[in-house]
Amino acid sequence: MVSSEIHYNHHATRELKQRHISKELVEAVLHKPDTKLRSTNKGTNKWRKKVGKNWLYVIFKRRNNKIIVVTEFWG
């Protein structure tokens, strides 16, 4: 669970619109993930939550007490 400020980089903001994902859903993953997975990139986190029949994945970094969302996608 995160309690930091949540920011979205340019890529993540663009992908929200293209993939029809709301910030509220992303923040639900960050506040109460079903699974915390290992990320393939050092310094990033990969969490997911079941939404209906699909998984919503959120990739993010922690920087200076902030959460920076890098991308999000359905899986």
Biopython code that builds the backbone (N, CA, C, O; Angstrom):
import numpy as np
from Bio.PDB.StructureBuilder import StructureBuilder

atoms = [
    (1, "MET", "N", (0.845, -1.181, 0.000)),
    (1, "MET", "CA", (0.000, 0.000, 0.000)),
    (1, "MET", "C", (0.892, 1.246, 0.000)),
    (1, "MET", "O", (1.893, 1.310, 0.714)),
    (2, "VAL", "N", (0.519, 2.206, -0.792)),
    (2, "VAL", "CA", (1.289, 3.443, -0.865)),
    (2, "VAL", "C", (0.524, 4.579, -0.200)),
    (2, "VAL", "O", (-0.705, 4.633, -0.235)),
    (3, "SER", "N", (1.276, 5.473, 0.399)),
    (3, "SER", "CA", (0.650, 6.648, 0.996)),
    (3, "SER", "C", (1.353, 7.912, 0.526)),
    (3, "SER", "O", (1.236, 8.965, 1.154)),
    (4, "SER", "N", (2.079, 7.807, -0.576)),
    (4, "SER", "CA", (2.828, 8.930, -1.129)),
    (4, "SER", "C", (2.012, 9.636, -2.206)),
    (4, "SER", "O", (0.977, 9.144, -2.654)),
    (5, "GLU", "N", (2.511, 10.807, -2.607)),
    (5, "GLU", "CA", (1.918, 11.499, -3.747)),
    (5, "GLU", "C", (2.073, 10.634, -4.985)),
    (5, "GLU", "O", (3.106, 9.990, -5.166)),
    (6, "ILE", "N", (1.070, 10.613, -5.829)),
    (6, "ILE", "CA", (1.119, 9.820, -7.057)),
    (6, "ILE", "C", (1.201, 10.759, -8.249)),
    (6, "ILE", "O", (0.360, 11.641, -8.422)),
    (7, "HIS", "N", (2.226, 10.558, -9.066)),
    (7, "HIS", "CA", (2.427, 11.341, -10.284)),
    (7, "HIS", "C", (2.481, 10.382, -11.467)),
    (7, "HIS", "O", (2.803, 9.204, -11.312)),
    (8, "TYR", "N", (2.166, 10.895, -12.636)),
    (8, "TYR", "CA", (2.164, 10.096, -13.860)),
    (8, "TYR", "C", (3.132, 10.736, -14.847)),
    (8, "TYR", "O", (3.061, 11.938, -15.102)),
    (9, "ASN", "N", (4.050, 9.920, -15.410)),
    (9, "ASN", "CA", (4.925, 10.490, -16.434)),
    (9, "ASN", "C", (4.140, 10.646, -17.738)),
    (9, "ASN", "O", (2.992, 10.214, -17.834)),
    (10, "HIS", "N", (4.764, 11.262, -18.730)),
    (10, "HIS", "CA", (4.083, 11.547, -20.000)),
    (10, "HIS", "C", (3.543, 10.269, -20.644)),
    (10, "HIS", "O", (2.406, 10.238, -21.116)),
    (11, "HIS", "N", (4.355, 9.229, -20.661)),
    (11, "HIS", "CA", (3.948, 7.960, -21.272)),
    (11, "HIS", "C", (2.720, 7.385, -20.566)),
    (11, "HIS", "O", (1.767, 6.964, -21.221)),
    (12, "ALA", "N", (2.741, 7.368, -19.243)),
    (12, "ALA", "CA", (1.622, 6.810, -18.482)),
    (12, "ALA", "C", (0.334, 7.593, -18.712)),
    (12, "ALA", "O", (-0.745, 7.009, -18.812)),
    (13, "THR", "N", (0.451, 8.912, -18.797)),
    (13, "THR", "CA", (-0.724, 9.756, -19.046)),
    (13, "THR", "C", (-1.327, 9.447, -20.410)),
    (13, "THR", "O", (-2.547, 9.344, -20.542)),
    (14, "ARG", "N", (-0.483, 9.300, -21.419)),
    (14, "ARG", "CA", (-0.951, 8.979, -22.766)),
    (14, "ARG", "C", (-1.613, 7.596, -22.792)),
    (14, "ARG", "O", (-2.656, 7.408, -23.417)),
    (15, "GLU", "N", (-0.996, 6.645, -22.111)),
    (15, "GLU", "CA", (-1.528, 5.283, -22.110)),
    (15, "GLU", "C", (-2.858, 5.182, -21.371)),
    (15, "GLU", "O", (-3.686, 4.341, -21.720)),
    (16, "LEU", "N", (-3.082, 6.017, -20.362)),
    (16, "LEU", "CA", (-4.379, 6.015, -19.676)),
    (16, "LEU", "C", (-5.505, 6.222, -20.674)),
    (16, "LEU", "O", (-6.509, 5.510, -20.654)),
    (17, "LYS", "N", (-5.329, 7.198, -21.540)),
    (17, "LYS", "CA", (-6.362, 7.517, -22.527)),
    (17, "LYS", "C", (-6.490, 6.416, -23.571)),
    (17, "LYS", "O", (-7.595, 5.982, -23.893)),
    (18, "GLN", "N", (-5.361, 5.970, -24.093)),
    (18, "GLN", "CA", (-5.382, 4.965, -25.169)),
    (18, "GLN", "C", (-5.937, 3.625, -24.702)),
    (18, "GLN", "O", (-6.590, 2.916, -25.468)),
    (19, "ARG", "N", (-5.677, 3.283, -23.456)),
    (19, "ARG", "CA", (-6.087, 1.973, -22.946)),
    (19, "ARG", "C", (-7.370, 2.025, -22.124)),
    (19, "ARG", "O", (-7.790, 1.018, -21.555)),
    (20, "HIS", "N", (-7.988, 3.196, -22.064)),
    (20, "HIS", "CA", (-9.250, 3.385, -21.338)),
    (20, "HIS", "C", (-9.146, 2.926, -19.885)),
    (20, "HIS", "O", (-9.947, 2.126, -19.400)),
    (21, "ILE", "N", (-8.132, 3.461, -19.211)),
    (21, "ILE", "CA", (-7.894, 3.165, -17.802)),
    (21, "ILE", "C", (-7.999, 4.478, -17.031)),
    (21, "ILE", "O", (-7.400, 5.480, -17.421)),
    (22, "SER", "N", (-8.749, 4.470, -15.953)),
    (22, "SER", "CA", (-8.889, 5.692, -15.153)),
    (22, "SER", "C", (-7.784, 5.764, -14.095)),
    (22, "SER", "O", (-7.215, 4.747, -13.697)),
    (23, "LYS", "N", (-7.501, 6.976, -13.657)),
    (23, "LYS", "CA", (-6.540, 7.164, -12.574)),
    (23, "LYS", "C", (-7.044, 6.494, -11.299)),
    (23, "LYS", "O", (-6.249, 6.007, -10.495)),
    (24, "GLU", "N", (-8.344, 6.470, -11.117)),
    (24, "GLU", "CA", (-8.919, 5.836, -9.937)),
    (24, "GLU", "C", (-8.586, 4.345, -9.895)),
    (24, "GLU", "O", (-8.295, 3.801, -8.830)),
    (25, "LEU", "N", (-8.630, 3.683, -11.063)),
    (25, "LEU", "CA", (-8.270, 2.265, -11.111)),
    (25, "LEU", "C", (-6.791, 2.066, -10.815)),
    (25, "LEU", "O", (-6.421, 1.157, -10.073)),
    (26, "VAL", "N", (-5.947, 2.908, -11.390)),
    (26, "VAL", "CA", (-4.503, 2.818, -11.132)),
    (26, "VAL", "C", (-4.238, 2.996, -9.642)),
    (26, "VAL", "O", (-3.460, 2.248, -9.051)),
    (27, "GLU", "N", (-4.872, 3.967, -9.049)),
    (27, "GLU", "CA", (-4.663, 4.237, -7.633)),
    (27, "GLU", "C", (-5.213, 3.117, -6.758)),
    (27, "GLU", "O", (-4.693, 2.877, -5.668)),
    (28, "ALA", "N", (-6.261, 2.425, -7.220)),
    (28, "ALA", "CA", (-6.767, 1.261, -6.493)),
    (28, "ALA", "C", (-5.712, 0.153, -6.457)),
    (28, "ALA", "O", (-5.546, -0.526, -5.444)),
    (29, "VAL", "N", (-5.007, -0.018, -7.567)),
    (29, "VAL", "CA", (-3.916, -1.002, -7.609)),
    (29, "VAL", "C", (-2.824, -0.595, -6.619)),
    (29, "VAL", "O", (-2.317, -1.431, -5.870)),
    (30, "LEU", "N", (-2.469, 0.681, -6.617)),
    (30, "LEU", "CA", (-1.391, 1.156, -5.750)),
    (30, "LEU", "C", (-1.763, 1.109, -4.269)),
    (30, "LEU", "O", (-0.900, 0.887, -3.419)),
    (31, "HIS", "N", (-3.027, 1.315, -3.962)),
    (31, "HIS", "CA", (-3.450, 1.318, -2.556)),
    (31, "HIS", "C", (-3.734, -0.086, -2.024)),
    (31, "HIS", "O", (-3.535, -0.354, -0.839)),
    (32, "LYS", "N", (-4.202, -0.985, -2.902)),
    (32, "LYS", "CA", (-4.528, -2.338, -2.437)),
    (32, "LYS", "C", (-4.320, -3.347, -3.570)),
    (32, "LYS", "O", (-5.287, -3.838, -4.153)),
    (33, "PRO", "N", (-3.059, -3.652, -3.880)),
    (33, "PRO", "CA", (-2.793, -4.610, -4.953)),
    (33, "PRO", "C", (-3.159, -6.036, -4.530)),
    (33, "PRO", "O", (-3.096, -6.380, -3.350)),
    (34, "ASP", "N", (-3.537, -6.850, -5.506)),
    (34, "ASP", "CA", (-3.751, -8.268, -5.231)),
    (34, "ASP", "C", (-2.413, -9.001, -5.230)),
    (34, "ASP", "O", (-2.221, -9.960, -4.483)),
    (35, "THR", "N", (-1.490, -8.540, -6.074)),
    (35, "THR", "CA", (-0.194, -9.194, -6.219)),
    (35, "THR", "C", (0.893, -8.160, -6.434)),
    (35, "THR", "O", (0.714, -7.206, -7.192)),
    (36, "LYS", "N", (2.018, -8.350, -5.767)),
    (36, "LYS", "CA", (3.208, -7.523, -5.994)),
    (36, "LYS", "C", (4.226, -8.409, -6.695)),
    (36, "LYS", "O", (4.802, -9.314, -6.091)),
    (37, "LEU", "N", (4.438, -8.138, -7.976)),
    (37, "LEU", "CA", (5.319, -8.953, -8.795)),
    (37, "LEU", "C", (6.714, -8.344, -8.879)),
    (37, "LEU", "O", (6.908, -7.159, -8.611)),
    (38, "ARG", "N", (7.677, -9.176, -9.254)),
    (38, "ARG", "CA", (9.015, -8.669, -9.503)),
    (38, "ARG", "C", (9.049, -7.998, -10.856)),
    (38, "ARG", "O", (8.518, -8.518, -11.837)),
    (39, "SER", "N", (9.669, -6.853, -10.898)),
    (39, "SER", "CA", (9.831, -6.150, -12.165)),
    (39, "SER", "C", (11.151, -6.557, -12.781)),
    (39, "SER", "O", (12.084, -6.935, -12.072)),
    (40, "THR", "N", (11.234, -6.481, -14.100)),
    (40, "THR", "CA", (12.467, -6.838, -14.790)),
    (40, "THR", "C", (13.470, -5.697, -14.774)),
    (40, "THR", "O", (14.646, -5.915, -15.065)),
    (41, "ASN", "N", (13.038, -4.489, -14.442)),
    (41, "ASN", "CA", (13.937, -3.330, -14.393)),
    (41, "ASN", "C", (14.233, -2.949, -12.949)),
    (41, "ASN", "O", (13.327, -2.852, -12.121)),
    (42, "LYS", "N", (15.489, -2.741, -12.662)),
    (42, "LYS", "CA", (15.900, -2.351, -11.311)),
    (42, "LYS", "C", (15.284, -0.994, -10.949)),
    (42, "LYS", "O", (15.297, -0.059, -11.749)),
    (43, "GLY", "N", (14.756, -0.910, -9.753)),
    (43, "GLY", "CA", (14.190, 0.348, -9.282)),
    (43, "GLY", "C", (12.726, 0.536, -9.607)),
    (43, "GLY", "O", (12.135, 1.545, -9.221)),
    (44, "THR", "N", (12.124, -0.415, -10.310)),
    (44, "THR", "CA", (10.698, -0.297, -10.613)),
    (44, "THR", "C", (9.919, -1.385, -9.894)),
    (44, "THR", "O", (10.461, -2.430, -9.535)),
    (45, "ASN", "N", (8.652, -1.120, -9.695)),
    (45, "ASN", "CA", (7.732, -2.063, -9.061)),
    (45, "ASN", "C", (6.631, -2.411, -10.052)),
    (45, "ASN", "O", (6.239, -1.583, -10.875)),
    (46, "LYS", "N", (6.143, -3.627, -9.967)),
    (46, "LYS", "CA", (5.077, -4.096, -10.861)),
    (46, "LYS", "C", (4.001, -4.737, -9.987)),
    (46, "LYS", "O", (4.181, -5.839, -9.470)),
    (47, "TRP", "N", (2.891, -4.037, -9.833)),
    (47, "TRP", "CA", (1.787, -4.523, -9.029)),
    (47, "TRP", "C", (0.572, -4.738, -9.920)),
    (47, "TRP", "O", (0.448, -4.122, -10.978)),
    (48, "ARG", "N", (-0.327, -5.624, -9.478)),
    (48, "ARG", "CA", (-1.538, -5.868, -10.265)),
    (48, "ARG", "C", (-2.733, -6.095, -9.356)),
    (48, "ARG", "O", (-2.608, -6.419, -8.175)),
    (49, "LYS", "N", (-3.905, -5.909, -9.969)),
    (49, "LYS", "CA", (-5.177, -6.101, -9.267)),
    (49, "LYS", "C", (-6.183, -6.649, -10.273)),
    (49, "LYS", "O", (-6.207, -6.233, -11.431)),
    (50, "LYS", "N", (-6.996, -7.569, -9.827)),
    (50, "LYS", "CA", (-8.042, -8.131, -10.675)),
    (50, "LYS", "C", (-9.189, -7.130, -10.768)),
    (50, "LYS", "O", (-9.724, -6.685, -9.753)),
    (51, "VAL", "N", (-9.558, -6.782, -11.998)),
    (51, "VAL", "CA", (-10.672, -5.861, -12.255)),
    (51, "VAL", "C", (-11.596, -6.589, -13.228)),
    (51, "VAL", "O", (-11.290, -6.713, -14.414)),
    (52, "GLY", "N", (-12.714, -7.061, -12.720)),
    (52, "GLY", "CA", (-13.596, -7.872, -13.558)),
    (52, "GLY", "C", (-12.884, -9.168, -13.913)),
    (52, "GLY", "O", (-12.431, -9.898, -13.032)),
    (53, "LYS", "N", (-12.787, -9.450, -15.206)),
    (53, "LYS", "CA", (-12.120, -10.673, -15.667)),
    (53, "LYS", "C", (-10.653, -10.450, -16.026)),
    (53, "LYS", "O", (-9.951, -11.399, -16.373)),
    (54, "ASN", "N", (-10.189, -9.213, -15.946)),
    (54, "ASN", "CA", (-8.826, -8.876, -16.365)),
    (54, "ASN", "C", (-7.961, -8.422, -15.197)),
    (54, "ASN", "O", (-8.461, -8.036, -14.141)),
    (55, "TRP", "N", (-6.665, -8.477, -15.413)),
    (55, "TRP", "CA", (-5.703, -7.930, -14.469)),
    (55, "TRP", "C", (-5.289, -6.550, -14.946)),
    (55, "TRP", "O", (-5.041, -6.340, -16.133)),
    (56, "LEU", "N", (-5.217, -5.618, -14.019)),
    (56, "LEU", "CA", (-4.670, -4.300, -14.320)),
    (56, "LEU", "C", (-3.282, -4.238, -13.694)),
    (56, "LEU", "O", (-3.134, -4.360, -12.478)),
    (57, "TYR", "N", (-2.269, -4.049, -14.534)),
    (57, "TYR", "CA", (-0.876, -3.970, -14.100)),
    (57, "TYR", "C", (-0.455, -2.506, -14.032)),
    (57, "TYR", "O", (-0.821, -1.707, -14.894)),
    (58, "VAL", "N", (0.306, -2.164, -13.013)),
    (58, "VAL", "CA", (0.841, -0.816, -12.870)),
    (58, "VAL", "C", (2.341, -0.939, -12.595)),
    (58, "VAL", "O", (2.766, -1.620, -11.662)),
    (59, "ILE", "N", (3.122, -0.269, -13.425)),
    (59, "ILE", "CA", (4.575, -0.217, -13.261)),
    (59, "ILE", "C", (4.898, 1.178, -12.736)),
    (59, "ILE", "O", (4.478, 2.179, -13.315)),
    (60, "PHE", "N", (5.652, 1.238, -11.630)),
    (60, "PHE", "CA", (5.947, 2.541, -11.040)),
    (60, "PHE", "C", (7.304, 2.533, -10.349)),
    (60, "PHE", "O", (7.897, 1.483, -10.098)),
    (61, "LYS", "N", (7.777, 3.747, -10.049)),
    (61, "LYS", "CA", (9.022, 3.957, -9.318)),
    (61, "LYS", "C", (8.728, 4.797, -8.088)),
    (61, "LYS", "O", (7.775, 5.576, -8.072)),
    (62, "ARG", "N", (9.535, 4.640, -7.075)),
    (62, "ARG", "CA", (9.460, 5.488, -5.881)),
    (62, "ARG", "C", (10.629, 6.466, -5.951)),
    (62, "ARG", "O", (11.780, 6.051, -6.080)),
    (63, "ARG", "N", (10.339, 7.749, -5.867)),
    (63, "ARG", "CA", (11.371, 8.788, -5.899)),
    (63, "ARG", "C", (11.029, 9.886, -4.902)),
    (63, "ARG", "O", (9.994, 10.542, -5.029)),
    (64, "ASN", "N", (11.884, 10.088, -3.919)),
    (64, "ASN", "CA", (11.720, 11.187, -2.953)),
    (64, "ASN", "C", (10.306, 11.270, -2.393)),
    (64, "ASN", "O", (9.660, 12.313, -2.492)),
    (65, "ASN", "N", (9.828, 10.196, -1.816)),
    (65, "ASN", "CA", (8.484, 10.135, -1.220)),
    (65, "ASN", "C", (7.365, 10.365, -2.225)),
    (65, "ASN", "O", (6.268, 10.781, -1.852)),
    (66, "LYS", "N", (7.634, 10.098, -3.486)),
    (66, "LYS", "CA", (6.608, 10.203, -4.527)),
    (66, "LYS", "C", (6.537, 8.874, -5.279)),
    (66, "LYS", "O", (7.524, 8.147, -5.395)),
    (67, "ILE", "N", (5.367, 8.588, -5.770)),
    (67, "ILE", "CA", (5.163, 7.451, -6.657)),
    (67, "ILE", "C", (5.070, 8.017, -8.065)),
    (67, "ILE", "O", (4.270, 8.916, -8.325)),
    (68, "ILE", "N", (5.879, 7.498, -8.968)),
    (68, "ILE", "CA", (5.832, 7.934, -10.362)),
    (68, "ILE", "C", (5.382, 6.742, -11.201)),
    (68, "ILE", "O", (6.115, 5.766, -11.366)),
    (69, "VAL", "N", (4.170, 6.841, -11.724)),
    (69, "VAL", "CA", (3.627, 5.771, -12.558)),
    (69, "VAL", "C", (4.286, 5.873, -13.924)),
    (69, "VAL", "O", (4.262, 6.922, -14.567)),
    (70, "VAL", "N", (4.877, 4.757, -14.355)),
    (70, "VAL", "CA", (5.586, 4.688, -15.626)),
    (70, "VAL", "C", (4.640, 4.216, -16.733)),
    (70, "VAL", "O", (4.642, 4.770, -17.832)),
    (71, "THR", "N", (3.850, 3.213, -16.446)),
    (71, "THR", "CA", (2.862, 2.703, -17.407)),
    (71, "THR", "C", (1.835, 1.845, -16.674)),
    (71, "THR", "O", (2.025, 1.460, -15.520)),
    (72, "GLU", "N", (0.772, 1.567, -17.360)),
    (72, "GLU", "CA", (-0.284, 0.699, -16.855)),
    (72, "GLU", "C", (-0.902, -0.011, -18.042)),
    (72, "GLU", "O", (-0.979, 0.543, -19.139)),
    (73, "PHE", "N", (-1.346, -1.250, -17.818)),
    (73, "PHE", "CA", (-1.917, -2.016, -18.947)),
    (73, "PHE", "C", (-2.777, -3.137, -18.433)),
    (73, "PHE", "O", (-2.650, -3.568, -17.287)),
    (74, "TRP", "N", (-3.662, -3.608, -19.303)),
    (74, "TRP", "CA", (-4.516, -4.749, -19.020)),
    (74, "TRP", "C", (-3.796, -6.032, -19.408)),
    (74, "TRP", "O", (-3.095, -6.076, -20.418)),
    (75, "GLY", "N", (-3.967, -7.052, -18.621)),
    (75, "GLY", "CA", (-3.336, -8.336, -18.951)),
    (75, "GLY", "C", (-4.241, -9.493, -18.629)),
    (75, "GLY", "O", (-3.868, -10.646, -18.844)),
]
sb = StructureBuilder()
sb.init_structure("model")
sb.init_model(0)
sb.init_chain("A")
sb.init_seg("    ")
for serial, (resi, resn, name, xyz) in enumerate(atoms, 1):
    if name == "N":
        sb.init_residue(resn, " ", resi, " ")
    sb.init_atom(name, np.array(xyz, "f"), 0.0, 1.0, " ", f" {name:<3s}", serial, name[0])
structure = sb.get_structure()
